[in-house]
């Protein structure tokens, strides 16, 4: 048994195991036609005229709100409240929605991760001004705000 093991070890060390000569020749392969990869997929935007509909969904059941809206691009209208900053010192645009009876909604709306262009637009907003925007929903946070990322404010 020792002789077989020693023979195998010597064989492996000395290179007596033959390599497959078929692998030595380069193979001419046809290039595979690949579909061009889009840099950014076309985003689908859900239009919801009053942001209160989104807030009521989260207020009734946060899990339902996440299933329905989280990660989706939404176009809606809310009312400007103030400019604030996150704990990372990033600019936030805080808004609110109005219920059918005219009162403010139970949760606020925050637009964050704004481009420089959008940050410039914010400086011209007036309190209680209706603002139409498109943003990617980032769910309910802290039980107080429904967050949207990368908001674009639409000029009406």
Secondary structure per residue as TSV (DSSP state, phi and psi in degrees):
chain	resnum	aa	ss	phi	psi
A	1	X	-	360.0	-39.5
A	2	X	H	-64.2	-34.2
A	3	X	H	-66.6	-39.0
A	4	X	H	-66.9	-43.4
A	5	X	H	-64.9	-44.2
A	6	X	H	-62.7	-40.2
A	7	X	H	-63.7	-43.0
A	8	X	H	-64.7	-41.9
A	9	X	H	-64.2	-45.0
A	10	X	H	-62.8	-39.5
A	11	X	H	-62.4	-44.9
A	12	X	H	-66.8	-41.1
A	13	X	H	-69.5	-35.8
A	14	X	H	-86.9	-8.0
A	15	X	T	81.2	27.2
A	16	X	-	-78.3	-4.9
A	17	X	S	-80.8	123.5
A	18	X	-	-75.0	139.2
A	19	X	-	-89.5	155.6
A	20	X	-	-77.2	113.3
A	21	X	G	-64.6	-19.9
A	22	X	G	-65.9	-24.7
A	23	X	G	-82.5	-10.9
A	24	X	T	-76.4	-30.7
A	25	X	S	-82.8	130.9
A	26	X	-	-66.2	141.1
A	27	X	-	-96.7	129.6
A	28	X	-	-82.4	108.1
A	29	X	-	-104.8	143.7
A	30	X	-	-72.2	135.7
A	31	X	-	-63.9	138.8
A	32	X	-	-84.7	129.5
A	33	X	-	-74.3	113.5
A	34	X	-	-104.3	143.2
A	35	X	-	-70.4	139.1
A	36	X	-	-62.8	139.1
A	37	X	-	-91.8	123.8
A	38	X	-	-69.5	139.6
A	39	X	S	-64.7	-40.3
A	40	X	S	-141.5	124.4
A	41	X	-	-65.3	150.7
A	42	X	-	-63.2	128.9
A	43	X	-	-88.1	137.8
A	44	X	-	-96.0	127.7
A	45	X	E	-111.1	127.3
A	46	X	E	-91.9	128.5
A	47	X	E	-97.6	123.0
A	48	X	E	-130.0	105.6
A	49	X	E	-55.2	-41.0
A	50	X	E	-116.7	121.2
A	51	X	T	-60.2	-16.7
A	52	X	H	-62.1	-30.2
A	53	X	H	-60.0	-41.3
A	54	X	H	-65.6	-46.5
A	55	X	H	-63.1	-42.4
A	56	X	H	-63.2	-36.5
A	57	X	H	-62.5	-46.8
A	58	X	H	-65.7	-37.6
A	59	X	H	-65.7	-40.3
A	60	X	H	-70.7	-40.2
A	61	X	-	-165.2	109.2
A	62	X	H	-59.8	-37.6
A	63	X	H	-63.5	-41.2
A	64	X	H	-63.3	-40.1
A	65	X	H	-60.7	-43.5
A	66	X	H	-65.6	-41.9
A	67	X	H	-61.5	-39.9
A	68	X	H	-81.1	-35.7
A	69	X	H	-122.6	-27.1
A	70	X	T	-56.7	129.8
A	71	X	T	79.2	-0.4
A	72	X	-	-99.1	148.4
A	73	X	E	-83.9	128.8
A	74	X	E	-130.1	137.2
A	75	X	E	-107.4	123.3
A	76	X	E	-152.7	175.8
A	77	X	E	-124.8	134.2
A	78	X	E	-138.0	-178.2
A	79	X	E	-116.7	131.6
A	80	X	E	-65.1	135.2
A	81	X	E	-115.8	-58.5
A	82	X	E	-163.3	167.5
A	83	X	E	-102.6	132.5
A	84	X	E	-137.4	-179.6
A	85	X	E	-129.7	145.2
A	86	X	-	-76.2	174.7
A	87	X	T	-67.4	-15.3
A	88	X	T	-93.6	9.3
A	89	X	S	68.0	26.1
A	90	X	-	-92.5	143.6
A	91	X	E	-67.2	132.6
A	92	X	E	-117.5	142.3
A	93	X	E	-108.1	115.7
A	94	X	E	-98.8	129.2
A	95	X	E	-132.8	175.3
A	96	X	E	-140.8	161.6
A	97	X	E	-107.8	161.8
A	98	X	E	-110.5	136.2
A	99	X	-	-75.2	169.8
A	100	X	T	-58.8	-28.5
A	101	X	T	-84.1	1.4
A	102	X	S	94.1	-12.7
A	103	X	-	-76.4	158.8
A	104	X	E	-67.2	150.0
A	105	X	E	-70.1	165.2
A	106	X	E	-70.0	-30.8
A	107	X	E	-115.8	154.0
A	108	X	E	-87.2	172.6
A	109	X	E	-123.0	133.8
A	110	X	E	-122.5	129.5
A	111	X	E	-103.5	128.4
A	112	X	E	-134.2	174.5
A	113	X	S	55.0	54.4
A	114	X	-	-87.0	148.1
A	115	X	-	-75.0	167.4
A	116	X	H	-60.7	-38.7
A	117	X	H	-60.7	-45.0
A	118	X	H	-69.6	-35.4
A	119	X	H	-62.4	-36.0
A	120	X	H	-65.9	-41.0
A	121	X	H	-61.2	-36.8
A	122	X	H	-60.6	-33.5
A	123	X	T	-62.7	-16.7
A	124	X	T	-98.2	-1.5
A	125	X	-	-74.6	143.8
A	126	X	-	-106.3	150.6
A	127	X	T	-58.0	138.6
A	128	X	T	69.5	7.4
A	129	X	-	-72.3	132.0
A	130	X	E	-68.7	132.8
A	131	X	E	-124.5	122.6
A	132	X	E	-96.4	133.1
A	133	X	E	-146.0	159.8
A	134	X	E	-115.5	129.6
A	135	X	E	-151.2	159.2
A	136	X	E	-91.7	117.7
A	137	X	E	-66.0	133.7
A	138	X	E	-119.2	20.8
A	139	X	E	81.5	-172.5
A	140	X	E	-93.6	135.9
A	141	X	E	-132.1	134.2
A	142	X	T	65.5	12.3
A	143	X	T	66.2	14.8
A	144	X	T	-131.2	-25.1
A	145	X	E	-135.6	142.8
A	146	X	E	-97.7	123.0
A	147	X	E	-97.3	144.6
A	148	X	E	-130.8	138.5
A	149	X	E	-106.4	157.1
A	150	X	E	51.6	44.2
A	151	X	E	-67.2	142.3
A	152	X	E	-119.5	124.1
A	153	X	E	-89.4	128.2
A	154	X	E	-96.0	130.6
A	155	X	-	-80.5	122.6
A	156	X	-	-91.7	360.0
